[in-house]
Amino acid sequence: MTLYRQVHGEPVAGTAPLLLIHGGGATIETNWSALIPLLTPTRQVVAVELQGHGRTPYAGGTISFENSADEVAEVVRELGAGPVDVLGFSNGGNVALRLAMRHPSLIRRQIVASAFFRRDGLVDGFWDGMAQATLETMPQLFRDADAALNPDPAHQQQLFDLDSGQMKAFTDWPPSDFATIEAPTLILAADRDVATNAHTVEMVSLIPGARLMIVPGTHGDYLGETLAAGGDLTAMHMTVPWLLRFLD
């Protein structure tokens, strides 16, 4: 499976390319359009679109964080860019964790943003809302962004089915999985995120040498994610210097 990817900026001596992995329902533009210009002055950026999202077609079969990680690993190998730094947000954060567990030689450092590893780590009501969700309850911004790239209305339903199906099928990860992560890791979240702060802190405790950063905000506004930020990029501009400091 070949994932769509964009390369922004030129290689910078002394830095690794930064691989961006988007969240559920997103495209490169909805997740990263505000952030990429802040990154490219100091490093090359590679952004991918996961299977069934944006310009990457759905190839059939089950979508999981594990097989998405394997497909992202193939992108890194094809580019000959490894080891890379990684920033994964939300579902993309879960993919980043599995990437670091399954393909450690490809990862130099990673930032895992707004991720989770156990069902009870998400805020009250999340799973009830997921069980009742339909395409009509999917944020209009995501539906419009997908429709701009895939005019067939069936594609929006497919996107919803893939993302909601992956979440509904999610099973808890054993804590022992995290001991295999070798890359220096920053776990990043907002204080009003989808995962509880206690769950985020627990994840940090499981990863050898991991660092923790919790910022004031909501799910993704601190990265300029279009839906969460709503045009207010204040939180992103405050957060990015800390992220670059960790990567450097």
C-alpha positions, -999 to 999 in steps of 0.1 A, spaced: 0 0 0 15 33 -11 5 63 11 2 97 -3 29 120 10 41 156 7 76 168 13 80 204 25 113 221 26 149 210 19 171 187 40 188 206 68 222 194 79 223 182 115 185 175 117 164 146 108 133 150 86 101 153 106 73 129 97 38 141 104 10 116 110 -25 131 111 -55 123 132 -88 105 124 -109 120 96 -82 145 87 -62 155 57 -27 170 56 -43 204 52 -68 202 80 -43 188 105 -10 205 95 -15 235 73 -9 261 101 20 241 116 42 232 86 53 268 79 67 270 114 87 238 110 103 241 75 127 269 84 147 245 105 140 210 91 125 191 62 89 179 68 72 148 53 35 145 58 15 114 50 -22 106 45 -32 73 60 -52 47 41 -87 60 31 -79 95 40 -74 124 17 -55 113 -14 -46 78 -2 -72 52 -14 -86 25 7 -70 -8 -3 -95 -31 15 -93 -51 47 -90 -41 83 -76 -7 93 -56 -8 125 -29 13 142 -6 -16 136 -10 -19 99 -10 19 95 24 19 113 37 -7 89 25 14 59 42 46 73 74 26 78 74 18 41 72 55 33 102 62 54 121 33 37 111 45 2 123 80 9 156 67 23 152 93 49 154 72 81 159 75 109 133 103 111 117 123 138 79 118 142 50 139 153 17 120 155 -16 135 166 -46 117 180 -51 85 160 -18 95 144 -2 95 178 -13 59 183 2 51 149 34 68 159 36 46 191 31 15 171 57 27 146 83 31 173 74 -3 188 75 -22 155 102 -3 135 126 12 161 155 16 137 134 41 116 127 65 145 152 90 160 129 110 183 91 112 186 64 135 198 31 116 205 2 141 209 -32 134 223 -29 96 221 -43 68 243 -37 31 249 -66 19 270 -103 24 265 -109 37 300 -83 64 294 -107 85 274 -131 111 289 -165 100 302 -190 97 274 -165 92 246 -174 56 238 -211 63 241 -208 91 216 -188 69 193 -214 41 194 -241 66 184 -221 85 158 -231 87 121 -217 104 91 -240 133 98 -224 138 132 -189 139 117 -176 175 117 -186 193 86 -151 206 82 -137 171 77 -165 162 54 -160 192 32 -122 187 32 -127 151 20 -153 161 -5 -129 186 -20 -105 158 -28 -130 130 -34 -163 143 -48 -180 109 -47 -203 111 -15 -196 74 -9 -161 84 -1 -172 104 29 -192 75 42 -162 52 37 -140 76 56 -164 76 85 -168 39 85 -131 33 85 -123 56 113 -153 48 135 -148 11 129 -111 13 139 -121 30 172 -149 7 180 -127 -24 175 -99 -10 196 -87 -32 224 -64 -22 252 -27 -24 247 -6 -43 273 16 -19 293 45 -41 286 44 -30 249 58 4 259 90 -10 273 101 -18 237 102 19 227 138 30 223 133 64 208 134 95 230 97 103 234 77 134 244 41 127 253 21 158 246 -16 166 255 -39 194 264 -54 198 298 -89 195 283 -81 167 259 -100 136 248 -76 114 269 -76 122 306 -45 138 321 -41 108 345 -41 84 315 -15 106 297 7 106 328 4 68 331 16 64 295 47 85 302 55 63 332 55 32 309 80 45 283 116 45 293 129 80 297 98 96 283 91 133 289 56 149 295 41 182 283 5 192 291 -5 225 277 -37 246 284 -62 239 256 -83 213 238 -78 184 215 -54 197 188 -57 235 192 -21 235 204 -9 222 170 -31 245 150 -54 216 139 -81 234 119 -112 222 137 -99 227 172 -80 259 167 -109 276 148 -85 302 134 -69 311 168 -33 300 165 -21 314 199 -18 280 216 2 267 186 27 295 186 32 290 223 37 253 220 59 249 189 92 263 205 90 236 231 85 209 205 115 221 184 136 223 216 128 186 222 136 176 187 169 195 187 
